[in-house]
Amino acid sequence: MGYSAAAPLMFAAVGIVLGLFLEVRRPDVLAAGALLLIAIALTIRSSASTGSMFLAATLAALAGMGAVNVALPPLARAWFPHAIARVTAVYAAVIALSSALPPIVSSLLADAGWRTALLPWAAVALVGACPLLLIVLRGRGGWSTHVAPEHAPLPRGDQRAMVRHALRIGVVFGMSAGNAFALFVWLPTLAHQALGLDDRAAAVLLAVYSAMALPVAVLTPWLVSRVRRPGIVGTVGTLCLCLGGIVLPLVPPPLAIPAAIVAGAGQCLYPLCLIVIARAPASLGPATALSSLGQGIGYLVGALVAVVMTGMIASTGSWTVTMLATAALTACGYPAMLALIRGHRDEHAGS
């Protein structure tokens, strides 16, 4: 469970620091620098000769990943102001695919050793940084004329509104992230202990849950932009998170895959938050600050959900009780989701 809590906690720290303490005016500069940091950190990690060097490189790579996450919604807003839903769908789908790719590639490179298996990902980060570096060096900030200047100070009332909006984003983001982090780690164990599945069937169940991230990443931004009441999307996502988790330890083995599909559909709350960040009004301040604070809070909430789930299974030994408690914790964020969607709908009514 260490990774499921450590990674989101690092992402949370990066987001909160960027949002509260650092003035980031150029998301393209942030993304380029973060990708370079990832490339350097992974290279050092692959050649680390001591445990402390390996740990430092790992934390640096995670920090870079968190910073890239922060930069993506502002970049979509700045460069594609009239196609935010489509662009968000594309990069959310790429994120979903990228979570499945590393285990496959790493397994193919296993015979070469883990150090060699890390190097291709440093190269991927470097390749991704190159076009951004060209944009930065040419002086293209990429900010649309429809977006308020990043240096414009916000009135105190608007600052409070930004914090409230970021809190709502963070809670909804955390609902999705917490369940995803926990199930990625615990689903195979749940499949063994509660459903009696073997290793192969448990791996298939996890693959089905993970694969659901791709269709929901593509469909959610489109639905939020098209349906008259986008709150329905968030409501269905919340219900899927709660019901899917509750029924997973209770269903007979033949129904485990449908239950995993339902739980996986709840991952739609993640792209929902991304499009809300990207389409936030200028009165809520710099997009990078809103993205930083919202995602920072979200990863913190997600880590707490994952930790609570771990504590519940350790203390009760019951998957039913654990999943019920996790669902109850998730449901507590439902009012924040409604408020977030209501504000998004009101802002874009008639557009």
N, C-alpha and C positions, 0 to 999 in steps of 0.2 A: 504493500500500500504506500510505500515511501514515495515512489515516483508520482502517484496520483495526487498526493498532497504537495510534494516539493515543487513540481512544475507549475501548477497554478499559483502557488504562493509567490514564486519568482515573477511570474507574469503580473500578478497583482501588485507587487512592489514596484515593478517598472512602470506600470500604468499610473499608479498613484503619485509616484515621484515626478513623472513627466507632466501629469495634470496639475499638481499643486505647487511644485517647487521649480520647475524649469519652464522657461518661455520658449516654446517650439513654434516658430512661425512658418517653417517650410517642411511639410510632410515628405516631400521628395528627398530633401537632405537627410531627414531622419531615417527614411527607408534605405537609402543608399549606405549611410553609415552603419546601420544595423546589419545589413547583409554582409558588409565587409567584416564587421565584428564576428559574425557567425562563421565566415570562411576562415578567419584567422584562428578563432577559438577551436574549431573542429580540427584544423591542422595541428595545433598544439596538443589537443586532446589525443590525437592518433599517435603522437610521438612522446607523450608524457612519460617521464622516467620515475616520477614520485606520485604518491597519492594526493598530496596537496596541489601539485601542478594539474593533475587530472580533474580534481574538484573545482579548482579555479577556472579552468577552461570550460568545464561543464556549466558552471554558473554564468560565465560570460556568454556562452552560446544561448542559454535560456533567456538571458537579458536581451540579446539581439532578437530572438524570436518574439518576445513580448513587445519590443519596440516596433517590429514590422507589423504585428497585429494592430497596434495603435495607429500606424500610418495609413493602413489600407482604406478605411472609410473616408477620411479626408481627401485622399487621392482620387477616389471615385467621385466624390462631390466636386472636386476642383477641376478635373480633366473631362468629366463626362456629366455635366449638370443636367442634361436632358435625356440621359440614358442610365440613370442611377440604378434602376431596378435590374436592367439587363446586365450591367457590369457587376453589380453585387452578386447576381446569380452565377455569373461566370467564375468570379474569384472564390466564392463560397464553395462551388463545385470543385475547383482546383484544390482548395484546402481539404475537402473531403477525400478526394483521390490521393492526396499526398500522405494522408494518414495510413493508407493501405500499401503504398509503394515501398517505403523503407524496409519493412520486414521481408518482402519478396526479394528485393535487391540484396539485402544483407545475407539472406539465406544462400543466394547464388554465390556470394563472395566468402562464404564461411570458411572454405578450405584455405583461403589466402590469409586468414587471421582477422581478428576484430579491428586491428589498427588499419589494415588496408581497406576494410569494409567501411570505415568512417570517411576516408578521403573523397569518394565520389560526391558526398553531400557538401563538403567544403567547396568542391568545384561548382556544384549547382548554385550555391549561394553567391559565388564569385560571378558566375554568368548572369545571375539575376541582378547583381549590382551594376553591371557594366552599362546598360541603357540608362539607368537612373543617374549614374555618374556623368554620362554625356549630357543629359538634360540639365543637371546642376551646373556643369562647367560652361554650358552655353547660356546660363542665366535665366532659364525658363522656370519660373516659380509654379506655373501651371494653374494659378488661381483665376477662376472665372470672374468676370466683371459683376456677376450676380451675387458674389460672396463678399461679405464685409471684410475690409482689410484686417489682417491678423493683429496689427498693432493697435487697433482702435480699442480704447479702454471701455469696459462695460460699466454702466451705472450699477449702483449697489443692488437695486431691485432685480436687474437682469442677472447679476452674479448669483443671487439666491435662486433665481429660476433655473440657471444652468446647473447648479448643484442639485436641485430637486430632480431635474431631468436626468442627470447623471446617476443619481441614486436609483431612480426607477429602472434605467437601463441596466445598472449593475445588479439589481435584484433579479430581473428577468433573465439576464445573461447568466447569473449564478445558478438559477433554477436548472437551466439546460446544462451548463458546464459541470455542475456538481453531480447530476445524474449520469452524465456521460463518463466523467472520470471514474466514478465509483463502479459503473457497470463494466467499463473496459477492464478493470482490475478484477472485479468479483464475479462476473458472469460465469466464467468457466468453473469456479469453485461452487457457485450456486447450482450449476447444472449437475455437478457431481453429487453434491450432498442432498439437495432437495429433490432433484428429478431422477437421480440414478443413471445419468447418461455417462457414456464412456468418453475417453479423451477426444476421439474423432468427432463425435456428435456435439460435444461441448465446443470444439473449435468451429464447427459449422454454425452453431448458434451465435457465437460471438461474431463470426463473419457476416451473418445476416443482419445483426444489430448494427454493425459498423457500416455495412453497405447502404443502409437506409439514409445515411448522411448525404449521399449524392442526390437522390431524387428530391429530398426536402430542400436541399440547397438550391436546386434549380427552380422548384415550384414556388417556394415561399415568397421571394421578392416579387415575382409576377402576380401572385394572388393578393399580396398586400397593396399593390398598386392598382389592381383591377376591381376587386370586390367592393361593394358599397359599404360594407361593415367589416373592416379588417380585423376588428376585435374577435371575430369568429375564428380567424386563423390562430390567434394566440390562445383562445379558449380551447380549441381542439388540441393544440399542442400541449397545453397544461394537462388536459384530461388524459392524453396519451402517455405523458410522463408518469402520472399518478397510477392510472389503471394498468398500464403495461408492467410497471414495477410490482404492483400488488399481486397480479395474477401469475407472474413468472414462477414463483416457488410453489404455486398451488395447482397449476394445470397438469394434466397427464402428459407424458412425454410427447405424444403425437401433436399436441397443441403448443409445444414450446416455441416452435418457429413463428406461428402467428402472433404469439404473445411478444416475442422479440421484435417483430415488425411493428406492433403497436407501440412498444416502448421506444423503438428507433424513430418513429414518426414524431415523437416529442422533441427531437433535435431541431425541429423547425424554429424553435425560439431563438436559436443562435443567429441564423441569417435574418430573422425578423429584427433583432437588435442592430445588426449591421446596417440594414437599410434605414432604420430610424435614426441612427447616428449620421449616416451620409446625407439624409434629407432634413436634418435639423435646421430650423430657421436661424438666420444670422443673429437674431436678438439673443440667442443662447450662447453667443461668443464664438471664439475660434474652434473650428471643427476638431483640430488636433487635441485641444484641451478637453473637449467634451468626450472624444473617443478615449483619451488616456484615462480620465477619471472614471468614466462608465465601465470600461473594460477592466480597469484595476479593481474596482469594487466588485465587479462580476466574478473575476477569478478568485478574489478573496472569499466571496460567498460560496463559490463552487468548491473551494478547498475545504471550507467548513462543513458543507454537506457531505463530502467524501469522508472527512474525519468522523463525523457523527455516525455515518453508516458503518465505518470500521469499528467504532466503539460499541455500537448496538450489537453487531454480530459477535463481538468478543465477549460482551457481558451477558447476553441472553442466549446465545447459541441457536437462536431461531431466525430463519430467513423470513418467515411470515411477519414476525414482529418488526424485524429490521426494515423490511420493505414498506410496511404500514407507516412506520415512523418517518422514513424518507419521503413517502408520499405526503404525509401531513406537513412536513417541513416545506416541501415544494408548493403545496396549496397555499401556504402563508404568503407566497409571493404573487398570488393571482391578482389581488387588488392593484399592485404596482403595475402588472401587465396591462390591466384595463385602463389605468390612468395614462400609461405610456402610449397606448394605441389611440386613446381618445384625443390626446394632444396632437398626435401625428395626423389623425383624421381631420381635426379642426383646422390645422395649419394648412393642409393641402386640399381642403374642401373646394370643389369646383375647378381644381387644376387638372 
